[in-house]
Amino acid sequence: MGEVKVYVMSHAEARKRALNAVAESPDGYRVKIEPPKRSLDQNAKFHALCSDLARQCVEWGGMPRTAEDWKVLLVSGHAVATGLEAELVRGLEGELVMLRESTAAMSKSRGSSLIEYALSWCAQNNVKVSGGFND
């Protein structure tokens, strides 16, 4: 039982299997119960928003930014807006680097909050969004 096993608590059988795995686990193993991660739909919607910003050549810092740039800007802005600290550090080659939270590690509720933040920013800055947001 050396590999990591993940059980999604979506039905009685999954809970039964998880309980069995806990009962059979060796001493020193750990159990972690956490909320669900952000969904693939949330991921697709957020990346569509970033692409909308890039496609419309929305400028930040005096120049149009790529979808990846917008991802970094929106995640950083969302973190600060929701009370997380931003950390700017000197990088390995002397450059400035903003350390930010990982979107892949976000919970569903955090992912929803990020999308709401991005939609709000787009609305305040007259950015047209696609991906079913205007339906």
N, CA, C and O of each residue as an XYZ file, in Angstrom:
540
protein
N       0.845     -1.197      0.000
C       0.000      0.000      0.000
C       0.879      1.246      0.000
O       0.649      2.158      0.793
N       1.878      1.300     -0.872
C       2.794      2.418     -0.899
C       2.323      3.618     -1.699
O       2.797      4.732     -1.473
N       1.388      3.412     -2.640
C       0.922      4.522     -3.472
C      -0.185      5.306     -2.758
O      -0.831      4.813     -1.834
N      -0.375      6.529     -3.218
C      -1.426      7.379     -2.663
C      -2.755      6.950     -3.263
O      -2.855      6.742     -4.473
N      -3.763      6.817     -2.433
C      -5.105      6.491     -2.900
C      -6.034      7.626     -2.502
O      -5.963      8.156     -1.392
N      -6.903      7.985     -3.431
C      -7.859      9.057     -3.193
C      -9.258      8.480     -3.336
O      -9.567      7.812     -4.323
N     -10.091      8.740     -2.354
C     -11.485      8.307     -2.374
C     -12.370      9.540     -2.346
O     -12.298     10.341     -1.414
N     -13.199      9.692     -3.359
C     -14.127     10.811     -3.408
C     -15.407     10.373     -2.712
O     -16.030      9.388     -3.110
N     -15.798     11.099     -1.680
C     -16.957     10.742     -0.874
C     -18.252     11.099     -1.619
O     -18.944     12.055     -1.269
N     -18.561     10.301     -2.660
C     -19.723     10.602     -3.489
C     -20.858      9.600     -3.321
O     -21.961      9.827     -3.817
N     -20.598      8.489     -2.624
C     -21.646      7.488     -2.383
C     -21.186      6.551     -1.262
O     -20.033      6.589     -0.833
N     -22.104      5.721     -0.807
C     -21.838      4.837      0.337
C     -20.683      3.871      0.079
O     -19.874      3.621      0.973
N     -20.600      3.333     -1.126
C     -19.527      2.381     -1.444
C     -18.152      3.051     -1.363
O     -17.195      2.440     -0.888
N     -18.051      4.283     -1.817
C     -16.778      5.006     -1.729
C     -16.379      5.210     -0.270
O     -15.210      5.058      0.083
N     -17.338      5.551      0.570
C     -17.054      5.724      1.998
C     -16.607      4.395      2.630
O     -15.697      4.367      3.459
N     -17.252      3.310      2.230
C     -16.904      1.983      2.741
C     -15.471      1.612      2.356
O     -14.712      1.100      3.178
N     -15.112      1.874      1.104
C     -13.753      1.570      0.643
C     -12.715      2.427      1.368
O     -11.632      1.952      1.710
N     -13.059      3.688      1.596
C     -12.144      4.573      2.315
C     -11.944      4.094      3.744
O     -10.817      4.056      4.237
N     -13.028      3.731      4.408
C     -12.925      3.212      5.784
C     -12.075      1.948      5.821
O     -11.263      1.775      6.730
N     -12.252      1.074      4.854
C     -11.472     -0.152      4.782
C      -9.990      0.152      4.576
O      -9.131     -0.470      5.201
N      -9.694      1.107      3.701
C      -8.299      1.481      3.464
C      -7.667      2.051      4.729
O      -6.500      1.783      5.011
N      -8.425      2.832      5.492
C      -7.918      3.381      6.754
C      -7.652      2.249      7.739
O      -6.609      2.222      8.393
N      -8.590      1.321      7.843
C      -8.441      0.204      8.788
C      -7.223     -0.661      8.461
O      -6.590     -1.208      9.365
N      -6.894     -0.786      7.182
C      -5.784     -1.646      6.759
C      -4.450     -0.913      6.603
O      -3.437     -1.535      6.285
N      -4.445      0.374      6.820
C      -3.210      1.135      6.585
C      -2.179      0.887      7.682
O      -2.540      0.690      8.843
N      -0.895      0.898      7.318
C       0.179      0.696      8.298
C       0.287      1.888      9.259
O      -0.184      2.986      8.962
N       0.904      1.652     10.395
C       1.159      2.738     11.348
C       1.944      3.846     10.657
O       2.824      3.586      9.837
N       1.615      5.060     10.998
C       2.322      6.209     10.460
C       1.693      6.801      9.200
O       2.037      7.916      8.808
N       0.788      6.081      8.568
C       0.101      6.637      7.392
C      -0.816      7.764      7.844
O      -1.228      7.816      9.002
N      -1.132      8.670      6.914
C      -1.955      9.828      7.239
C      -3.259      9.779      6.460
O      -3.333      9.207      5.373
N      -4.285     10.393      7.040
C      -5.578     10.542      6.375
C      -5.861     12.029      6.274
O      -5.677     12.775      7.236
N      -6.310     12.452      5.100
C      -6.607     13.862      4.873
C      -8.008     13.972      4.285
O      -8.299     13.377      3.248
N      -8.869     14.729      4.943
C     -10.209     14.991      4.432
C     -10.232     16.454      4.010
O      -9.951     17.342      4.815
N     -10.569     16.705      2.746
C     -10.550     18.073      2.237
C     -11.732     18.312      1.308
O     -12.308     17.367      0.769
N     -12.091     19.586      1.122
C     -13.186     19.877      0.193
C     -12.784     19.536     -1.234
O     -11.595     19.426     -1.536
N     -13.774     19.365     -2.120
C     -13.449     19.026     -3.510
C     -12.632     20.115     -4.192
O     -12.793     21.303     -3.910
N     -11.756     19.691     -5.091
C     -10.947     20.625     -5.879
C     -11.827     21.294     -6.929
O     -12.931     20.834     -7.220
N     -11.320     22.382     -7.488
C     -12.072     23.076     -8.522
C     -12.317     22.120     -9.686
O     -11.529     21.211     -9.943
N     -13.421     22.347    -10.376
C     -13.836     21.430    -11.430
C     -13.178     21.762    -12.767
O     -12.613     22.841    -12.946
N     -13.261     20.819    -13.701
C     -12.752     21.056    -15.047
C     -13.541     22.179    -15.718
O     -12.982     22.956    -16.492
N     -14.846     22.266    -15.423
C     -15.669     23.341    -15.971
C     -15.182     24.700    -15.460
O     -15.089     25.659    -16.225
N     -14.873     24.775    -14.163
C     -14.341     26.024    -13.608
C     -13.015     26.374    -14.271
O     -12.778     27.530    -14.621
N     -12.163     25.391    -14.442
C     -10.873     25.605    -15.083
C     -11.060     26.145    -16.500
O     -10.391     27.097    -16.901
N     -11.968     25.532    -17.251
C     -12.217     25.962    -18.630
C     -12.767     27.388    -18.664
O     -12.361     28.186    -19.510
N     -13.678     27.712    -17.760
C     -14.256     29.060    -17.730
C     -13.201     30.112    -17.394
O     -13.149     31.174    -18.015
N     -12.366     29.803    -16.408
C     -11.338     30.767    -16.030
C     -10.352     30.997    -17.178
O      -9.987     32.136    -17.469
N      -9.923     29.915    -17.827
C      -8.984     30.073    -18.936
C      -9.635     30.786    -20.127
O      -8.957     31.496    -20.869
N     -10.947     30.596    -20.310
C     -11.654     31.337    -21.371
C     -11.639     32.835    -21.062
O     -11.471     33.654    -21.965
N     -11.813     33.191    -19.798
C     -11.750     34.611    -19.416
C     -10.367     35.192    -19.695
O     -10.245     36.297    -20.224
N      -9.339     34.451    -19.340
C      -7.966     34.916    -19.599
C      -7.735     35.079    -21.095
O      -7.098     36.041    -21.523
N      -8.246     34.151    -21.890
C      -8.116     34.238    -23.347
C      -8.888     35.425    -23.898
O      -8.418     36.093    -24.819
N     -10.082     35.703    -23.342
C     -10.858     36.870    -23.772
C     -10.053     38.150    -23.572
O     -10.014     39.009    -24.453
N      -9.422     38.273    -22.430
C      -8.614     39.468    -22.140
C      -7.467     39.598    -23.138
O      -7.204     40.688    -23.646
N      -6.788     38.491    -23.419
C      -5.656     38.515    -24.353
C      -6.128     38.797    -25.774
O      -5.513     39.593    -26.483
N      -7.213     38.152    -26.196
C      -7.730     38.307    -27.560
C      -8.169     39.744    -27.836
O      -8.047     40.236    -28.958
N      -8.682     40.414    -26.797
C      -9.126     41.799    -26.963
C      -7.988     42.801    -26.758
O      -8.208     44.012    -26.750
N      -6.781     42.283    -26.595
C      -5.587     43.118    -26.438
C      -5.729     44.109    -25.283
O      -5.281     45.253    -25.364
N      -6.367     43.640    -24.203
C      -6.491     44.492    -23.021
C      -5.088     44.728    -22.476
O      -4.302     43.795    -22.313
N      -4.793     45.993    -22.199
C      -3.450     46.354    -21.740
C      -3.361     46.377    -20.218
O      -4.320     46.714    -19.525
N      -2.200     46.014    -19.726
C      -1.847     46.183    -18.322
C      -0.382     46.575    -18.297
O       0.448     45.938    -18.945
N      -0.067     47.614    -17.556
C       1.314     48.086    -17.518
C       1.750     48.663    -18.851
O       2.933     48.640    -19.193
N       0.780     49.184    -19.608
C       1.104     49.864    -20.860
C       1.224     48.984    -22.078
O       1.605     49.465    -23.145
N       0.908     47.693    -21.952
C       0.989     46.831    -23.127
C      -0.004     45.680    -23.032
O      -0.393     45.277    -21.936
N      -0.416     45.149    -24.192
C      -1.327     43.999    -24.185
C      -0.629     42.805    -23.536
O       0.587     42.642    -23.638
N      -1.433     41.972    -22.862
C      -0.870     40.812    -22.155
C      -1.415     39.513    -22.728
O      -2.497     39.485    -23.314
N      -0.662     38.452    -22.555
C      -1.085     37.125    -23.003
C      -2.089     36.544    -22.016
O      -2.273     37.067    -20.917
N      -2.729     35.467    -22.421
C      -3.667     34.776    -21.535
C      -2.950     34.316    -20.258
O      -3.506     34.408    -19.163
N      -1.730     33.826    -20.403
C      -0.966     33.384    -19.220
C      -0.647     34.557    -18.304
O      -0.690     34.419    -17.082
N      -0.324     35.714    -18.888
C      -0.098     36.921    -18.078
C      -1.360     37.276    -17.305
O      -1.298     37.600    -16.119
N      -2.518     37.213    -17.987
C      -3.785     37.554    -17.325
C      -4.110     36.566    -16.218
O      -4.693     36.943    -15.202
N      -3.742     35.314    -16.405
C      -3.959     34.323    -15.349
C      -3.194     34.742    -14.091
O      -3.751     34.754    -12.993
N      -1.925     35.082    -14.259
C      -1.096     35.498    -13.120
C      -1.677     36.755    -12.477
O      -1.781     36.832    -11.253
N      -2.057     37.746    -13.297
C      -2.603     38.996    -12.763
C      -3.918     38.773    -12.016
O      -4.117     39.336    -10.940
N      -4.811     37.964    -12.570
C      -6.103     37.728    -11.926
C      -5.963     36.905    -10.642
O      -6.612     37.205     -9.640
N      -5.123     35.875    -10.670
C      -4.932     35.059     -9.458
C      -4.305     35.895     -8.354
O      -4.704     35.790     -7.194
N      -3.333     36.719     -8.699
C      -2.692     37.578     -7.708
C      -3.668     38.607     -7.154
O      -3.748     38.807     -5.941
N      -4.416     39.265     -8.051
C      -5.395     40.251     -7.610
C      -6.464     39.635     -6.736
O      -6.856     40.221     -5.726
N      -6.941     38.461     -7.110
C      -7.956     37.751     -6.325
C      -7.426     37.408     -4.940
O      -8.137     37.556     -3.946
N      -6.198     36.957     -4.872
C      -5.609     36.601     -3.578
C      -5.588     37.812     -2.649
O      -5.983     37.712     -1.487
N      -5.134     38.936     -3.150
C      -5.070     40.157     -2.328
C      -6.478     40.618     -1.963
O      -6.730     40.999     -0.820
N      -7.405     40.584     -2.941
C      -8.780     41.030     -2.698
C      -9.493     40.175     -1.660
O     -10.417     40.646     -0.996
N      -9.071     38.920     -1.516
C      -9.715     38.020     -0.555
C      -8.895     37.823      0.717
O      -9.153     36.905      1.496
N      -7.913     38.687      0.918
C      -7.198     38.693      2.196
C      -5.956     37.839      2.286
O      -5.362     37.736      3.359
N      -5.544     37.223      1.192
C      -4.277     36.483      1.233
C      -3.145     37.464      0.960
O      -3.323     38.453      0.250
N      -2.014     37.188      1.515
C      -0.877     38.085      1.315
C      -0.195     37.801     -0.014
O      -0.081     36.652     -0.440
N       0.248     38.854     -0.652
C       1.059     38.718     -1.853
C       2.521     38.728     -1.420
O       2.906     39.452     -0.502
N       3.320     37.921     -2.089
C       4.741     37.888     -1.737
C       5.584     38.073     -2.992
O       5.553     37.256     -3.911
N       6.317     39.140     -3.004
C       7.233     39.431     -4.099
C       8.640     39.117     -3.596
O       9.100     39.682     -2.604
N       9.317     38.205     -4.299
C      10.656     37.782     -3.867
C      11.650     37.956     -5.010
O      11.267     38.049     -6.176
N      12.910     37.997     -4.663
C      13.984     38.039     -5.652
C      14.135     36.625     -6.194
O      14.278     35.677     -5.421
N      14.104     36.472     -7.528
C      14.204     35.164     -8.159
C      15.625     34.645     -8.223
O      16.561     35.297     -7.761
N      15.775     33.481     -8.793
C      17.062     32.794     -8.854
C      18.106     33.535     -9.680
O      19.307     33.368     -9.468
N      17.642     34.359    -10.628
C      18.556     35.125    -11.475
C      18.481     36.621    -11.179
O      18.904     37.443    -11.992
N      17.938     36.967    -10.010
C      17.859     38.360     -9.604
C      16.586     39.072    -10.034
O      16.380     40.240     -9.705
N      15.728     38.365    -10.773
C      14.471     38.959    -11.224
C      13.467     39.015    -10.067
O      13.644     38.345     -9.049
N      12.421     39.812    -10.232
C      11.358     39.859     -9.236
C      10.292     38.837     -9.599
O       9.877     38.757    -10.756
N       9.848     38.057     -8.625
C       8.869     36.997     -8.839
C       7.758     37.135     -7.810
O       8.014     37.289     -6.616
N       6.504     37.077     -8.297
C       5.357     37.078     -7.397
C       4.990     35.625     -7.132
O       4.615     34.891     -8.046
N       5.100     35.222     -5.887
C       4.678     33.878     -5.513
C       3.167     33.927     -5.298
O       2.666     34.805     -4.595
N       2.447     32.990     -5.898
C       0.994     33.018     -5.848
C       0.444     31.631     -5.594
O       1.147     30.628     -5.720
N      -0.831     31.593     -5.232
C      -1.459     30.303     -4.997
C      -1.655     29.555     -6.310
O      -1.705     30.164     -7.378
N      -1.763     28.270     -6.227
C      -1.948     27.420     -7.397
C      -3.437     27.269     -7.703
O      -4.226     26.957     -6.812
N      -3.817     27.487     -8.951
C      -5.216     27.282     -9.313
C      -5.573     25.798     -9.272
O      -6.718     25.450     -8.983
N      -4.620     24.926     -9.554
C      -4.887     23.485     -9.530
C      -5.211     22.989     -8.119
O      -5.922     21.997     -7.958
N      -4.697     23.670     -7.111
C      -4.937     23.258     -5.729
C      -6.164     23.930     -5.118
O      -6.508     23.663     -3.966
N      -6.826     24.803     -5.883
C      -7.982     25.522     -5.341
C      -9.167     24.591     -5.119
O      -9.385     23.641     -5.870
N      -9.925     24.890     -4.068
C     -11.180     24.179     -3.835
C     -12.216     24.691     -4.827
O     -11.996     25.700     -5.497
N     -13.345     23.995     -4.918
C     -14.418     24.450     -5.806
C     -14.883     25.845     -5.414
O     -15.110     26.692     -6.278
N     -15.026     26.086     -4.112
C     -15.512     27.405     -3.675
C     -14.486     28.489     -3.972
O     -14.859     29.603     -4.338
N     -13.211     28.187     -3.824
C     -12.169     29.166     -4.144
C     -12.134     29.415     -5.658
O     -11.964     30.553     -6.096
N     -12.292     28.366     -6.445
C     -12.346     28.514     -7.890
C     -13.519     29.380     -8.324
O     -13.390     30.205     -9.228
N     -14.669     29.187     -7.673
C     -15.844     30.020     -7.972
C     -15.572     31.470     -7.628
O     -15.952     32.375     -8.372
N     -14.917     31.690     -6.505
C     -14.587     33.044     -6.083
C     -13.651     33.714     -7.090
O     -13.815     34.894     -7.398
N     -12.679     32.972     -7.599
C     -11.746     33.505     -8.599
C     -12.493     33.896     -9.877
O     -12.234     34.956    -10.447
N     -13.414     33.047    -10.325
C     -14.183     33.344    -11.534
C     -15.044     34.587    -11.311
O     -15.126     35.448    -12.187
N     -15.685     34.686    -10.148
C     -16.504     35.874     -9.832
C     -15.634     37.133     -9.849
O     -16.034     38.167    -10.385
N     -14.454     37.035     -9.263
C     -13.524     38.172     -9.253
C     -13.160     38.575    -10.684
O     -13.195     39.756    -11.027
N     -12.810     37.586    -11.517
C     -12.412     37.867    -12.896
C     -13.566     38.476    -13.695
O     -13.368     39.417    -14.464
N     -14.775     37.934    -13.507
C     -15.939     38.492    -14.199
C     -16.205     39.931    -13.765
O     -16.523     40.791    -14.586
N     -16.072     40.174    -12.484
C     -16.275     41.524    -11.962
C     -15.242     42.488    -12.548
O     -15.581     43.600    -12.952
N     -13.984     42.054    -12.590
C     -12.925     42.906    -13.136
C     -13.216     43.206    -14.605
O     -13.072     44.343    -15.054
N     -13.626     42.182    -15.348
C     -13.947     42.383    -16.763
C     -15.105     43.364    -16.927
O     -15.051     44.244    -17.786
N     -16.139     43.224    -16.122
C     -17.298     44.121    -16.208
C     -16.890     45.562    -15.898
O     -17.323     46.490    -16.580
N     -16.068     45.749    -14.884
C     -15.627     47.089    -14.501
C     -14.719     47.730    -15.544
O     -14.573     48.951    -15.592
N     -14.113     46.893    -16.374
C     -13.172     47.393    -17.379
C     -13.682     47.204    -18.811
O     -12.905     47.227    -19.765
N     -14.994     47.017    -18.944
C     -15.653     46.918    -20.250
C     -15.046     45.857    -21.168
O     -14.886     46.081    -22.368
N     -14.715     44.716    -20.599
C     -14.193     43.603    -21.377
C     -15.345     42.644    -21.675
O     -16.043     42.208    -20.759
N     -15.544     42.318    -22.945
C     -16.599     41.384    -23.329
C     -16.094     39.975    -23.069
O     -14.984     39.616    -23.460
N     -16.919     39.188    -22.409
C     -16.522     37.823    -22.085
C     -17.347     36.831    -22.894
O     -18.510     37.081    -23.214
N     -16.724     35.699    -23.218
C     -17.398     34.631    -23.950
C     -17.593     33.459    -23.012
O     -17.620     33.635    -21.794
N     -17.726     32.281    -23.556
C     -17.799     31.084    -22.732
C     -19.113     30.911    -21.995
O     -19.152     30.266    -20.947
N     -20.189     31.476    -22.522
C     -21.489     31.270    -21.905
C     -21.784     32.197    -20.742
O     -22.813     32.041    -20.086
N     -20.908     33.160    -20.464
C     -21.128     34.058    -19.339
C     -22.190     35.104    -19.629
O     -22.770     35.671    -18.702
N     -22.450     35.367    -20.900
C     -23.433     36.400    -21.248
C     -24.808     35.811    -21.532
O     -25.724     36.553    -21.888
N     -24.980     34.498    -21.386
C     -26.263     33.848    -21.681
C     -27.332     34.236    -20.681
O     -28.470     33.776    -20.785
